[in-house]
Amino acid sequence: MKAFASKLVDLTQKNAEKIAWQWAKDVKTNLKTNSYHDAPEEKIINQASEFYKNFQEMFFHEAPFQLAEDVFTKYAHERYAEGVPLHETVYAMILMRRHIWLYAEFQTIFSAEVEHRKAVESLSRTILMFDYIIYIISREYWKLIKMELSKKEGKH
C-alpha cells in the first residue's frame, strides 16, 4: 500500500494550491458552509493549501494521531475564534477529503483495475486521518465552549 498511497499523497502535495483553490470555490458556495461564503478567498485557500501540503507527513507518520492533534488543536482554536460553527468546520474538512479524491480521480491515477485494491487501502488510510482530525476538532470545540460558559457563569 505504501508505494501506491505515496502516489496519492505526492499528487496531493504537488498540487496543493490547485486542490485548495477547488475546495475554496466549493466551500464558499456550499449551503452547508455558510460561514465561509463571505470569508476572503485567499484566507480560506491558505487554510486548505497548508493542510494539503502537510498531509504527507501526517499520512506516513508513525503516530499520526499525535501529529494531527498538534496541528488540528490549533486549527480548531482558529476556526472557533472566527466564529465558524462546529458543524460547518467539520463539513469543510469533509470537503477537503473529498477534493483529494476528486482531484486524484480527475488525474485518473486509480484507473487501472489492478490498482483497485491499493486504491481502497489508500482510501481507508485517508479516511482514518480525517476521522482523527474531526475527532480532535470536535473535542477542542467542546473544550472551548465549556471554557466560555464557565467564564460567563463566573461573571454572575
N, CA, C and O atoms as a GROMACS GRO file, in nm:
protein
  624
    1MET      N    1   0.081  -0.119   0.000
    1MET     CA    2   0.000   0.000   0.000
    1MET      C    3   0.086   0.126   0.000
    1MET      O    4   0.050   0.226  -0.061
    2LYS      N    5   0.200   0.122   0.068
    2LYS     CA    6   0.278   0.243   0.088
    2LYS      C    7   0.318   0.311  -0.043
    2LYS      O    8   0.307   0.433  -0.055
    3ALA      N    9   0.363   0.232  -0.142
    3ALA     CA   10   0.404   0.293  -0.269
    3ALA      C   11   0.284   0.355  -0.339
    3ALA      O   12   0.295   0.464  -0.396
    4PHE      N   13   0.172   0.287  -0.336
    4PHE     CA   14   0.053   0.339  -0.402
    4PHE      C   15  -0.002   0.460  -0.328
    4PHE      O   16  -0.038   0.560  -0.390
    5ALA      N   17  -0.008   0.450  -0.198
    5ALA     CA   18  -0.056   0.563  -0.118
    5ALA      C   19   0.033   0.684  -0.140
    5ALA      O   20  -0.013   0.798  -0.143
    6SER      N   21   0.161   0.656  -0.154
    6SER     CA   22   0.256   0.763  -0.179
    6SER      C   23   0.220   0.839  -0.307
    6SER      O   24   0.239   0.960  -0.316
    7LYS      N   25   0.168   0.768  -0.404
    7LYS     CA   26   0.126   0.829  -0.530
    7LYS      C   27   0.015   0.931  -0.506
    7LYS      O   28   0.018   1.041  -0.560
    8LEU      N   29  -0.083   0.892  -0.425
    8LEU     CA   30  -0.194   0.982  -0.392
    8LEU      C   31  -0.144   1.102  -0.311
    8LEU      O   32  -0.179   1.216  -0.341
    9VAL      N   33  -0.064   1.074  -0.211
    9VAL     CA   34  -0.015   1.180  -0.123
    9VAL      C   35   0.078   1.275  -0.198
    9VAL      O   36   0.070   1.397  -0.180
   10ASP      N   37   0.164   1.221  -0.282
   10ASP     CA   38   0.252   1.306  -0.364
   10ASP      C   39   0.170   1.395  -0.457
   10ASP      O   40   0.198   1.514  -0.472
   11LEU      N   41   0.069   1.336  -0.518
   11LEU     CA   42  -0.018   1.414  -0.607
   11LEU      C   43  -0.084   1.528  -0.530
   11LEU      O   44  -0.092   1.640  -0.578
   12THR      N   45  -0.130   1.497  -0.410
   12THR     CA   46  -0.194   1.598  -0.325
   12THR      C   47  -0.096   1.708  -0.288
   12THR      O   48  -0.128   1.827  -0.297
   13GLN      N   49   0.023   1.669  -0.246
   13GLN     CA   50   0.121   1.768  -0.204
   13GLN      C   51   0.166   1.856  -0.321
   13GLN      O   52   0.177   1.977  -0.307
   14LYS      N   53   0.193   1.795  -0.436
   14LYS     CA   54   0.241   1.870  -0.552
   14LYS      C   55   0.135   1.964  -0.609
   14LYS      O   56   0.167   2.065  -0.671
   15ASN      N   57   0.010   1.931  -0.586
   15ASN     CA   58  -0.100   2.011  -0.642
   15ASN      C   59  -0.183   2.077  -0.533
   15ASN      O   60  -0.302   2.105  -0.552
   16ALA      N   61  -0.121   2.100  -0.420
   16ALA     CA   62  -0.191   2.155  -0.303
   16ALA      C   63  -0.266   2.284  -0.338
   16ALA      O   64  -0.381   2.302  -0.296
   17GLU      N   65  -0.204   2.373  -0.411
   17GLU     CA   66  -0.268   2.501  -0.444
   17GLU      C   67  -0.391   2.481  -0.532
   17GLU      O   68  -0.494   2.545  -0.510
   18LYS      N   69  -0.380   2.395  -0.631
   18LYS     CA   70  -0.494   2.370  -0.721
   18LYS      C   71  -0.610   2.306  -0.646
   18LYS      O   72  -0.725   2.347  -0.662
   19ILE      N   73  -0.579   2.207  -0.564
   19ILE     CA   74  -0.683   2.139  -0.488
   19ILE      C   75  -0.746   2.236  -0.388
   19ILE      O   76  -0.868   2.238  -0.371
   20ALA      N   77  -0.663   2.317  -0.323
   20ALA     CA   78  -0.713   2.416  -0.227
   20ALA      C   79  -0.804   2.517  -0.296
   20ALA      O   80  -0.907   2.557  -0.240
   21TRP      N   81  -0.768   2.559  -0.415
   21TRP     CA   82  -0.849   2.654  -0.490
   21TRP      C   83  -0.985   2.593  -0.522
   21TRP      O   84  -1.088   2.659  -0.509
   22GLN      N   85  -0.986   2.465  -0.565
   22GLN     CA   86  -1.113   2.397  -0.595
   22GLN      C   87  -1.198   2.381  -0.469
   22GLN      O   88  -1.320   2.399  -0.472
   23TRP      N   89  -1.131   2.348  -0.358
   23TRP     CA   90  -1.202   2.334  -0.231
   23TRP      C   91  -1.263   2.469  -0.190
   23TRP      O   92  -1.379   2.475  -0.148
   24ALA      N   93  -1.186   2.576  -0.202
   24ALA     CA   94  -1.233   2.709  -0.163
   24ALA      C   95  -1.355   2.749  -0.244
   24ALA      O   96  -1.450   2.805  -0.191
   25LYS      N   97  -1.352   2.720  -0.372
   25LYS     CA   98  -1.465   2.751  -0.458
   25LYS      C   99  -1.590   2.676  -0.410
   25LYS      O  100  -1.700   2.731  -0.410
   26ASP      N  101  -1.571   2.552  -0.370
   26ASP     CA  102  -1.681   2.469  -0.321
   26ASP      C  103  -1.732   2.519  -0.186
   26ASP      O  104  -1.853   2.535  -0.168
   27VAL      N  105  -1.642   2.543  -0.092
   27VAL     CA  106  -1.681   2.580   0.045
   27VAL      C  107  -1.745   2.720   0.049
   27VAL      O  108  -1.825   2.749   0.137
   28LYS      N  109  -1.709   2.806  -0.046
   28LYS     CA  110  -1.767   2.941  -0.050
   28LYS      C  111  -1.908   2.942  -0.107
   28LYS      O  112  -1.979   3.042  -0.094
   29THR      N  113  -1.949   2.833  -0.169
   29THR     CA  114  -2.084   2.829  -0.228
   29THR      C  115  -2.172   2.719  -0.171
   29THR      O  116  -2.292   2.717  -0.197
   30ASN      N  117  -2.116   2.629  -0.094
   30ASN     CA  118  -2.190   2.516  -0.041
   30ASN      C  119  -2.290   2.564   0.065
   30ASN      O  120  -2.256   2.645   0.150
   31LEU      N  121  -2.410   2.514   0.059
   31LEU     CA  122  -2.514   2.554   0.154
   31LEU      C  123  -2.484   2.510   0.297
   31LEU      O  124  -2.541   2.565   0.392
   32LYS      N  125  -2.396   2.413   0.314
   32LYS     CA  126  -2.363   2.362   0.448
   32LYS      C  127  -2.245   2.436   0.512
   32LYS      O  128  -2.207   2.407   0.625
   33THR      N  129  -2.188   2.532   0.440
   33THR     CA  130  -2.073   2.606   0.493
   33THR      C  131  -2.094   2.757   0.479
   33THR      O  132  -2.010   2.826   0.422
   34ASN      N  133  -2.204   2.805   0.530
   34ASN     CA  134  -2.240   2.948   0.517
   34ASN      C  135  -2.134   3.042   0.573
   34ASN      O  136  -2.113   3.151   0.519
   35SER      N  137  -2.067   3.003   0.680
   35SER     CA  138  -1.967   3.091   0.742
   35SER      C  139  -1.849   3.120   0.650
   35SER      O  140  -1.777   3.218   0.671
   36TYR      N  141  -1.830   3.038   0.552
   36TYR     CA  142  -1.719   3.057   0.458
   36TYR      C  143  -1.757   3.145   0.339
   36TYR      O  144  -1.669   3.190   0.266
   37HIS      N  145  -1.885   3.168   0.319
   37HIS     CA  146  -1.930   3.238   0.199
   37HIS      C  147  -1.870   3.378   0.184
   37HIS      O  148  -1.835   3.418   0.074
   38ASP      N  149  -1.859   3.451   0.293
   38ASP     CA  150  -1.806   3.588   0.287
   38ASP      C  151  -1.660   3.598   0.329
   38ASP      O  152  -1.603   3.708   0.331
   39ALA      N  153  -1.599   3.485   0.361
   39ALA     CA  154  -1.458   3.487   0.403
   39ALA      C  155  -1.370   3.521   0.283
   39ALA      O  156  -1.400   3.483   0.170
   40PRO      N  157  -1.262   3.592   0.307
   40PRO     CA  158  -1.170   3.624   0.198
   40PRO      C  159  -1.117   3.494   0.134
   40PRO      O  160  -1.070   3.403   0.204
   41GLU      N  161  -1.127   3.487   0.003
   41GLU     CA  162  -1.088   3.365  -0.069
   41GLU      C  163  -0.943   3.325  -0.038
   41GLU      O  164  -0.913   3.208  -0.016
   42GLU      N  165  -0.854   3.424  -0.038
   42GLU     CA  166  -0.712   3.394  -0.012
   42GLU      C  167  -0.693   3.328   0.125
   42GLU      O  168  -0.612   3.237   0.140
   43LYS      N  169  -0.767   3.375   0.223
   43LYS     CA  170  -0.755   3.321   0.358
   43LYS      C  171  -0.796   3.174   0.363
   43LYS      O  172  -0.726   3.092   0.422
   44ILE      N  173  -0.908   3.140   0.302
   44ILE     CA  174  -0.951   3.001   0.308
   44ILE      C  175  -0.870   2.911   0.215
   44ILE      O  176  -0.852   2.793   0.244
   45ILE      N  177  -0.820   2.965   0.106
   45ILE     CA  178  -0.729   2.887   0.020
   45ILE      C  179  -0.604   2.852   0.099
   45ILE      O  180  -0.554   2.740   0.090
   46ASN      N  181  -0.554   2.947   0.176
   46ASN     CA  182  -0.435   2.921   0.258
   46ASN      C  183  -0.460   2.812   0.361
   46ASN      O  184  -0.371   2.730   0.387
   47GLN      N  185  -0.580   2.809   0.421
   47GLN     CA  186  -0.614   2.704   0.518
   47GLN      C  187  -0.600   2.566   0.454
   47GLN      O  188  -0.532   2.478   0.507
   48ALA      N  189  -0.663   2.549   0.339
   48ALA     CA  190  -0.662   2.419   0.272
   48ALA      C  191  -0.525   2.387   0.214
   48ALA      O  192  -0.479   2.274   0.222
   49SER      N  193  -0.461   2.485   0.156
   49SER     CA  194  -0.330   2.465   0.096
   49SER      C  195  -0.229   2.416   0.199
   49SER      O  196  -0.151   2.324   0.173
   50GLU      N  197  -0.231   2.479   0.314
   50GLU     CA  198  -0.141   2.439   0.424
   50GLU      C  199  -0.169   2.294   0.465
   50GLU      O  200  -0.076   2.216   0.487
   51PHE      N  201  -0.295   2.261   0.475
   51PHE     CA  202  -0.331   2.123   0.510
   51PHE      C  203  -0.280   2.026   0.404
   51PHE      O  204  -0.215   1.927   0.438
   52TYR      N  205  -0.309   2.053   0.278
   52TYR     CA  206  -0.271   1.960   0.171
   52TYR      C  207  -0.119   1.945   0.161
   52TYR      O  208  -0.069   1.836   0.133
   53LYS      N  209  -0.047   2.053   0.185
   53LYS     CA  210   0.100   2.045   0.179
   53LYS      C  211   0.156   1.959   0.292
   53LYS      O  212   0.260   1.894   0.274
   54ASN      N  213   0.090   1.958   0.407
   54ASN     CA  214   0.140   1.883   0.523
   54ASN      C  215   0.076   1.745   0.537
   54ASN      O  216   0.110   1.670   0.629
   55PHE      N  217  -0.014   1.712   0.447
   55PHE     CA  218  -0.085   1.585   0.456
   55PHE      C  219   0.010   1.465   0.449
   55PHE      O  220  -0.011   1.365   0.517
   56GLN      N  221   0.114   1.476   0.367
   56GLN     CA  222   0.209   1.365   0.351
   56GLN      C  223   0.275   1.328   0.483
   56GLN      O  224   0.284   1.210   0.517
   57GLU      N  225   0.319   1.427   0.557
   57GLU     CA  226   0.385   1.399   0.686
   57GLU      C  227   0.289   1.327   0.780
   57GLU      O  228   0.327   1.231   0.848
   58MET      N  229   0.166   1.375   0.785
   58MET     CA  230   0.068   1.312   0.874
   58MET      C  231   0.033   1.171   0.826
   58MET      O  232   0.018   1.079   0.906
   59PHE      N  233   0.019   1.155   0.697
   59PHE     CA  234  -0.023   1.027   0.638
   59PHE      C  235   0.075   0.915   0.671
   59PHE      O  236   0.034   0.803   0.701
   60PHE      N  237   0.204   0.945   0.665
   60PHE     CA  238   0.305   0.842   0.686
   60PHE      C  239   0.371   0.845   0.825
   60PHE      O  240   0.462   0.767   0.852
   61HIS      N  241   0.326   0.933   0.910
   61HIS     CA  242   0.385   0.947   1.043
   61HIS      C  243   0.359   0.821   1.126
   61HIS      O  244   0.254   0.759   1.115
   62GLU      N  245   0.456   0.784   1.210
   62GLU     CA  246   0.441   0.667   1.297
   62GLU      C  247   0.326   0.683   1.395
   62GLU      O  248   0.258   0.586   1.429
   63ALA      N  249   0.306   0.804   1.441
   63ALA     CA  250   0.197   0.834   1.535
   63ALA      C  251   0.109   0.944   1.474
   63ALA      O  252   0.115   1.059   1.518
   64PRO      N  253   0.028   0.909   1.373
   64PRO     CA  254  -0.048   1.013   1.304
   64PRO      C  255  -0.145   1.088   1.393
   64PRO      O  256  -0.170   1.206   1.372
   65PHE      N  257  -0.202   1.020   1.493
   65PHE     CA  258  -0.295   1.090   1.582
   65PHE      C  259  -0.223   1.202   1.656
   65PHE      O  260  -0.277   1.312   1.668
   66GLN      N  261  -0.104   1.175   1.706
   66GLN     CA  262  -0.028   1.274   1.781
   66GLN      C  263   0.002   1.396   1.696
   66GLN      O  264  -0.014   1.510   1.740
   67LEU      N  265   0.047   1.373   1.573
   67LEU     CA  266   0.077   1.484   1.482
   67LEU      C  267  -0.051   1.561   1.448
   67LEU      O  268  -0.052   1.684   1.448
   68ALA      N  269  -0.159   1.488   1.420
   68ALA     CA  270  -0.287   1.553   1.389
   68ALA      C  271  -0.334   1.636   1.507
   68ALA      O  272  -0.389   1.745   1.490
   69GLU      N  273  -0.313   1.583   1.627
   69GLU     CA  274  -0.354   1.655   1.747
   69GLU      C  275  -0.281   1.789   1.758
   69GLU      O  276  -0.342   1.890   1.790
   70ASP      N  277  -0.153   1.789   1.732
   70ASP     CA  278  -0.075   1.912   1.738
   70ASP      C  279  -0.127   2.015   1.637
   70ASP      O  280  -0.147   2.132   1.671
   71VAL      N  281  -0.149   1.972   1.515
   71VAL     CA  282  -0.189   2.062   1.407
   71VAL      C  283  -0.334   2.106   1.421
   71VAL      O  284  -0.364   2.224   1.404
   72PHE      N  285  -0.424   2.014   1.452
   72PHE     CA  286  -0.566   2.045   1.444
   72PHE      C  287  -0.626   2.098   1.574
   72PHE      O  288  -0.739   2.145   1.574
   73THR      N  289  -0.552   2.090   1.682
   73THR     CA  290  -0.594   2.162   1.802
   73THR      C  291  -0.587   2.312   1.771
   73THR      O  292  -0.679   2.387   1.802
   74LYS      N  293  -0.478   2.352   1.709
   74LYS     CA  294  -0.461   2.493   1.668
   74LYS      C  295  -0.568   2.532   1.565
   74LYS      O  296  -0.628   2.639   1.573
   75TYR      N  297  -0.591   2.444   1.469
   75TYR     CA  298  -0.691   2.469   1.365
   75TYR      C  299  -0.829   2.491   1.428
   75TYR      O  300  -0.900   2.584   1.390
   76ALA      N  301  -0.866   2.406   1.524
   76ALA     CA  302  -0.995   2.418   1.592
   76ALA      C  303  -1.006   2.552   1.664
   76ALA      O  304  -1.109   2.618   1.658
   77HIS      N  305  -0.899   2.591   1.733
   77HIS     CA  306  -0.899   2.718   1.805
   77HIS      C  307  -0.917   2.836   1.709
   77HIS      O  308  -0.989   2.931   1.740
   78GLU      N  309  -0.852   2.829   1.595
   78GLU     CA  310  -0.862   2.937   1.496
   78GLU      C  311  -1.003   2.948   1.440
   78GLU      O  312  -1.057   3.058   1.430
   79ARG      N  313  -1.063   2.835   1.402
   79ARG     CA  314  -1.199   2.837   1.346
   79ARG      C  315  -1.299   2.881   1.453
   79ARG      O  316  -1.392   2.956   1.423
   80TYR      N  317  -1.280   2.836   1.575
   80TYR     CA  318  -1.369   2.875   1.684
   80TYR      C  319  -1.361   3.026   1.706
   80TYR      O  320  -1.464   3.092   1.719
   81ALA      N  321  -1.240   3.081   1.709
   81ALA     CA  322  -1.221   3.224   1.729
   81ALA      C  323  -1.284   3.305   1.614
   81ALA      O  324  -1.328   3.418   1.635
   82GLU      N  325  -1.289   3.247   1.496
   82GLU     CA  326  -1.351   3.313   1.381
   82GLU      C  327  -1.504   3.303   1.384
   82GLU      O  328  -1.572   3.366   1.305
   83GLY      N  329  -1.555   3.222   1.476
   83GLY     CA  330  -1.700   3.206   1.488
   83GLY      C  331  -1.760   3.106   1.391
   83GLY      O  332  -1.880   3.106   1.368
   84VAL      N  333  -1.676   3.019   1.335
   84VAL     CA  334  -1.727   2.916   1.244
   84VAL      C  335  -1.791   2.806   1.329
   84VAL      O  336  -1.723   2.748   1.414
   85PRO      N  337  -1.919   2.777   1.309
   85PRO     CA  338  -1.983   2.672   1.387
   85PRO      C  339  -1.916   2.537   1.365
   85PRO      O  340  -1.859   2.511   1.259
   86LEU      N  341  -1.924   2.452   1.466
   86LEU     CA  342  -1.861   2.320   1.459
   86LEU      C  343  -1.907   2.241   1.337
   86LEU      O  344  -1.825   2.184   1.265
   87HIS      N  345  -2.037   2.236   1.314
   87HIS     CA  346  -2.087   2.156   1.202
   87HIS      C  347  -2.032   2.204   1.067
   87HIS      O  348  -2.011   2.123   0.977
   88GLU      N  349  -2.010   2.334   1.054
   88GLU     CA  350  -1.952   2.385   0.930
   88GLU      C  351  -1.803   2.356   0.921
   88GLU      O  352  -1.751   2.328   0.813
   89THR      N  353  -1.734   2.362   1.034
   89THR     CA  354  -1.592   2.327   1.037
   89THR      C  355  -1.573   2.182   0.997
   89THR      O  356  -1.484   2.149   0.919
   90VAL      N  357  -1.656   2.095   1.052
   90VAL     CA  358  -1.648   1.952   1.021
   90VAL      C  359  -1.681   1.929   0.874
   90VAL      O  360  -1.613   1.852   0.806
   91TYR      N  361  -1.784   1.994   0.824
   91TYR     CA  362  -1.821   1.973   0.684
   91TYR      C  363  -1.713   2.027   0.590
   91TYR      O  364  -1.689   1.969   0.484
   92ALA      N  365  -1.647   2.135   0.628
   92ALA     CA  366  -1.536   2.186   0.546
   92ALA      C  367  -1.424   2.082   0.538
   92ALA      O  368  -1.361   2.066   0.434
   93MET      N  369  -1.399   2.012   0.650
   93MET     CA  370  -1.299   1.904   0.650
   93MET      C  371  -1.343   1.789   0.559
   93MET      O  372  -1.262   1.733   0.484
   94ILE      N  373  -1.470   1.756   0.565
   94ILE     CA  374  -1.522   1.650   0.478
   94ILE      C  375  -1.499   1.690   0.332
   94ILE      O  376  -1.461   1.606   0.249
   95LEU      N  377  -1.523   1.816   0.300
   95LEU     CA  378  -1.500   1.863   0.163
   95LEU      C  379  -1.351   1.859   0.127
   95LEU      O  380  -1.316   1.833   0.012
   96MET      N  381  -1.263   1.886   0.225
   96MET     CA  382  -1.119   1.875   0.197
   96MET      C  383  -1.084   1.732   0.156
   96MET      O  384  -1.012   1.710   0.059
   97ARG      N  385  -1.135   1.638   0.232
   97ARG     CA  386  -1.110   1.497   0.200
   97ARG      C  387  -1.164   1.464   0.061
   97ARG      O  388  -1.097   1.400  -0.020
   98ARG      N  389  -1.284   1.509   0.036
   98ARG     CA  390  -1.348   1.480  -0.092
   98ARG      C  391  -1.269   1.536  -0.209
   98ARG      O  392  -1.259   1.472  -0.314
   99HIS      N  393  -1.213   1.654  -0.190
   99HIS     CA  394  -1.139   1.717  -0.300
   99HIS      C  395  -1.007   1.647  -0.330
   99HIS      O  396  -0.958   1.653  -0.442
  100ILE      N  397  -0.949   1.582  -0.231
  100ILE     CA  398  -0.831   1.499  -0.259
  100ILE      C  399  -0.869   1.392  -0.360
  100ILE      O  400  -0.800   1.370  -0.460
  101TRP      N  401  -0.980   1.325  -0.334
  101TRP     CA  402  -1.023   1.216  -0.422
  101TRP      C  403  -1.075   1.264  -0.555
  101TRP      O  404  -1.052   1.200  -0.657
  102LEU      N  405  -1.146   1.376  -0.556
  102LEU     CA  406  -1.194   1.430  -0.682
  102LEU      C  407  -1.077   1.466  -0.773
  102LEU      O  408  -1.080   1.441  -0.893
  103TYR      N  409  -0.974   1.526  -0.714
  103TYR     CA  410  -0.857   1.563  -0.794
  103TYR      C  411  -0.784   1.438  -0.845
  103TYR      O  412  -0.746   1.431  -0.962
  104ALA      N  413  -0.766   1.341  -0.757
  104ALA     CA  414  -0.698   1.217  -0.797
  104ALA      C  415  -0.777   1.146  -0.906
  104ALA      O  416  -0.720   1.095  -1.002
  105GLU      N  417  -0.909   1.143  -0.889
  105GLU     CA  418  -0.993   1.078  -0.989
  105GLU      C  419  -0.982   1.151  -1.122
  105GLU      O  420  -0.976   1.088  -1.227
  106PHE      N  421  -0.980   1.283  -1.117
  106PHE     CA  422  -0.966   1.364  -1.237
  106PHE      C  423  -0.833   1.334  -1.307
  106PHE      O  424  -0.825   1.332  -1.430
  107GLN      N  425  -0.730   1.309  -1.227
  107GLN     CA  426  -0.598   1.277  -1.282
  107GLN      C  427  -0.589   1.130  -1.326
  107GLN      O  428  -0.489   1.088  -1.384
  108THR      N  429  -0.693   1.054  -1.296
  108THR     CA  430  -0.705   0.911  -1.329
  108THR      C  431  -0.589   0.826  -1.278
  108THR      O  432  -0.544   0.735  -1.348
  109ILE      N  433  -0.541   0.854  -1.157
  109ILE     CA  434  -0.432   0.772  -1.105
  109ILE      C  435  -0.481   0.638  -1.054
  109ILE      O  436  -0.401   0.548  -1.025
  110PHE      N  437  -0.613   0.623  -1.042
  110PHE     CA  438  -0.667   0.498  -0.992
  110PHE      C  439  -0.745   0.421  -1.100
  110PHE      O  440  -0.832   0.341  -1.067
  111SER      N  441  -0.714   0.445  -1.224
  111SER     CA  442  -0.795   0.388  -1.330
  111SER      C  443  -0.769   0.241  -1.358
  111SER      O  444  -0.861   0.169  -1.398
  112ALA      N  445  -0.648   0.193  -1.339
  112ALA     CA  446  -0.617   0.054  -1.369
  112ALA      C  447  -0.685  -0.039  -1.269
  112ALA      O  448  -0.679  -0.017  -1.148
  113GLU      N  449  -0.750  -0.142  -1.320
  113GLU     CA  450  -0.823  -0.235  -1.233
  113GLU      C  451  -0.729  -0.305  -1.134
  113GLU      O  452  -0.770  -0.335  -1.022
  114VAL      N  453  -0.607  -0.329  -1.174
  114VAL     CA  454  -0.508  -0.394  -1.087
  114VAL      C  455  -0.481  -0.309  -0.964
  114VAL      O  456  -0.451  -0.362  -0.857
  115GLU      N  457  -0.492  -0.178  -0.979
  115GLU     CA  458  -0.463  -0.087  -0.869
  115GLU      C  459  -0.584  -0.065  -0.778
  115GLU      O  460  -0.574   0.009  -0.680
  116HIS      N  461  -0.697  -0.126  -0.809
  116HIS     CA  462  -0.818  -0.103  -0.732
  116HIS      C  463  -0.801  -0.135  -0.584
  116HIS      O  464  -0.841  -0.056  -0.498
  117ARG      N  465  -0.743  -0.249  -0.552
  117ARG     CA  466  -0.723  -0.287  -0.411
  117ARG      C  467  -0.634  -0.187  -0.339
  117ARG      O  468  -0.660  -0.150  -0.225
  118LYS      N  469  -0.530  -0.143  -0.406
  118LYS     CA  470  -0.440  -0.046  -0.345
  118LYS      C  471  -0.511   0.088  -0.324
  118LYS      O  472  -0.485   0.158  -0.226
  119ALA      N  473  -0.599   0.122  -0.416
  119ALA     CA  474  -0.675   0.246  -0.401
  119ALA      C  475  -0.766   0.238  -0.278
  119ALA      O  476  -0.779   0.335  -0.204
  120VAL      N  477  -0.828   0.123  -0.257
  120VAL     CA  478  -0.914   0.104  -0.142
  120VAL      C  479  -0.834   0.116  -0.013
  120VAL      O  480  -0.879   0.178   0.083
  121GLU      N  481  -0.714   0.056  -0.009
  121GLU     CA  482  -0.629   0.066   0.109
  121GLU      C  483  -0.588   0.210   0.135
  121GLU      O  484  -0.587   0.256   0.249
  122SER      N  485  -0.556   0.281   0.029
  122SER     CA  486  -0.517   0.420   0.041
  122SER      C  487  -0.634   0.505   0.090
  122SER      O  488  -0.617   0.594   0.173
  123LEU      N  489  -0.753   0.477   0.038
  123LEU     CA  490  -0.873   0.547   0.081
  123LEU      C  491  -0.899   0.522   0.230
  123LEU      O  492  -0.935   0.615   0.303
  124SER      N  493  -0.880   0.399   0.274
  124SER     CA  494  -0.902   0.366   0.415
  124SER      C  495  -0.809   0.447   0.504
  124SER      O  496  -0.851   0.498   0.608
  125ARG      N  497  -0.684   0.459   0.465
  125ARG     CA  498  -0.587   0.536   0.544
  125ARG      C  499  -0.624   0.685   0.544
  125ARG      O  500  -0.614   0.752   0.647
  126THR      N  501  -0.666   0.735   0.430
  126THR     CA  502  -0.707   0.875   0.421
  126THR      C  503  -0.827   0.902   0.511
  126THR      O  504  -0.830   1.003   0.581
  127ILE      N  505  -0.924   0.813   0.509
  127ILE     CA  506  -1.042   0.828   0.595
  127ILE      C  507  -1.001   0.826   0.742
  127ILE      O  508  -1.053   0.904   0.821
  128LEU      N  509  -0.909   0.737   0.779
  128LEU     CA  510  -0.861   0.732   0.917
  128LEU      C  511  -0.801   0.865   0.959
  128LEU      O  512  -0.827   0.913   1.069
  129MET      N  513  -0.720   0.926   0.873
  129MET     CA  514  -0.659   1.054   0.906
  129MET      C  515  -0.768   1.159   0.930
  129MET      O  516  -0.760   1.236   1.026
  130PHE      N  517  -0.868   1.162   0.844
  130PHE     CA  518  -0.975   1.259   0.861
  130PHE      C  519  -1.062   1.228   0.983
  130PHE      O  520  -1.115   1.320   1.046
  131ASP      N  521  -1.078   1.102   1.016
  131ASP     CA  522  -1.150   1.066   1.138
  131ASP      C  523  -1.079   1.125   1.259
  131ASP      O  524  -1.142   1.181   1.349
  132TYR      N  525  -0.947   1.112   1.262
  132TYR     CA  526  -0.869   1.172   1.371
  132TYR      C  527  -0.890   1.323   1.376
  132TYR      O  528  -0.912   1.380   1.483
  133ILE      N  529  -0.882   1.386   1.261
  133ILE     CA  530  -0.894   1.531   1.252
  133ILE      C  531  -1.030   1.577   1.305
  133ILE      O  532  -1.038   1.670   1.386
  134ILE      N  533  -1.135   1.512   1.260
  134ILE     CA  534  -1.270   1.551   1.300
  134ILE      C  535  -1.290   1.529   1.450
  134ILE      O  536  -1.354   1.610   1.517
  135TYR      N  537  -1.235   1.422   1.502
  135TYR     CA  538  -1.243   1.397   1.646
  135TYR      C  539  -1.173   1.510   1.724
  135TYR      O  540  -1.229   1.563   1.820
  136ILE      N  541  -1.054   1.545   1.682
  136ILE     CA  542  -0.974   1.647   1.752
  136ILE      C  543  -1.044   1.782   1.746
  136ILE      O  544  -1.054   1.851   1.847
  137ILE      N  545  -1.092   1.821   1.628
  137ILE     CA  546  -1.160   1.950   1.614
  137ILE      C  547  -1.285   1.953   1.701
  137ILE      O  548  -1.310   2.053   1.770
  138SER      N  549  -1.364   1.847   1.700
  138SER     CA  550  -1.487   1.841   1.781
  138SER      C  551  -1.455   1.850   1.929
  138SER      O  552  -1.522   1.921   2.003
  139ARG      N  553  -1.353   1.778   1.971
  139ARG     CA  554  -1.314   1.779   2.112
  139ARG      C  555  -1.270   1.919   2.154
  139ARG      O  556  -1.308   1.966   2.261
  140GLU      N  557  -1.192   1.986   2.070
  140GLU     CA  558  -1.143   2.120   2.104
  140GLU      C  559  -1.257   2.220   2.109
  140GLU      O  560  -1.260   2.306   2.198
  141TYR      N  561  -1.351   2.212   2.017
  141TYR     CA  562  -1.468   2.299   2.023
  141TYR      C  563  -1.540   2.280   2.156
  141TYR      O  564  -1.578   2.378   2.221
  142TRP      N  565  -1.560   2.155   2.196
  142TRP     CA  566  -1.630   2.126   2.322
  142TRP      C  567  -1.556   2.191   2.439
  142TRP      O  568  -1.618   2.252   2.526
  143LYS      N  569  -1.424   2.178   2.442
  143LYS     CA  570  -1.346   2.240   2.549
  143LYS      C  571  -1.361   2.392   2.548
  143LYS      O  572  -1.378   2.453   2.654
  144LEU      N  573  -1.357   2.452   2.432
  144LEU     CA  574  -1.369   2.596   2.420
  144LEU      C  575  -1.508   2.644   2.464
  144LEU      O  576  -1.520   2.747   2.530
  145ILE      N  577  -1.610   2.571   2.427
  145ILE     CA  578  -1.746   2.606   2.468
  145ILE      C  579  -1.760   2.597   2.620
  145ILE      O  580  -1.816   2.686   2.683
  146LYS      N  581  -1.708   2.489   2.677
  146LYS     CA  582  -1.715   2.473   2.822
  146LYS      C  583  -1.640   2.587   2.893
  146LYS      O  584  -1.688   2.640   2.993
  147MET      N  585  -1.525   2.624   2.840
  147MET     CA  586  -1.447   2.733   2.899
  147MET      C  587  -1.524   2.864   2.892
  147MET      O  588  -1.530   2.940   2.989
  148GLU      N  589  -1.584   2.890   2.777
  148GLU     CA  590  -1.660   3.013   2.758
  148GLU      C  591  -1.782   3.017   2.853
  148GLU      O  592  -1.809   3.121   2.913
  149LEU      N  593  -1.852   2.906   2.866
  149LEU     CA  594  -1.965   2.900   2.958
  149LEU      C  595  -1.922   2.918   3.102
  149LEU      O  596  -1.990   2.984   3.181
  150SER      N  597  -1.811   2.859   3.136
  150SER     CA  598  -1.757   2.869   3.272
  150SER      C  599  -1.723   3.015   3.305
  150SER      O  600  -1.749   3.061   3.416
  151LYS      N  601  -1.666   3.087   3.209
  151LYS     CA  602  -1.633   3.228   3.230
  151LYS      C  603  -1.760   3.310   3.248
  151LYS      O  604  -1.765   3.399   3.333
  152LYS      N  605  -1.861   3.280   3.167
  152LYS     CA  606  -1.989   3.355   3.177
  152LYS      C  607  -2.055   3.329   3.312
  152LYS      O  608  -2.109   3.421   3.373
  153GLU      N  609  -2.051   3.205   3.358
  153GLU     CA  610  -2.111   3.170   3.487
  153GLU      C  611  -2.036   3.238   3.601
  153GLU      O  612  -2.097   3.274   3.702
  154GLY      N  613  -1.906   3.255   3.586
  154GLY     CA  614  -1.824   3.320   3.689
  154GLY      C  615  -1.853   3.468   3.702
  154GLY      O  616  -1.824   3.527   3.806
  155LYS      N  617  -1.909   3.529   3.597
  155LYS     CA  618  -1.939   3.672   3.597
  155LYS      C  619  -2.068   3.704   3.671
  155LYS      O  620  -2.088   3.817   3.715
  156HIS      N  621  -2.153   3.605   3.686
  156HIS     CA  622  -2.283   3.630   3.751
  156HIS      C  623  -2.272   3.626   3.899
  156HIS      O  624  -2.372   3.645   3.968
   0.00000   0.00000   0.00000
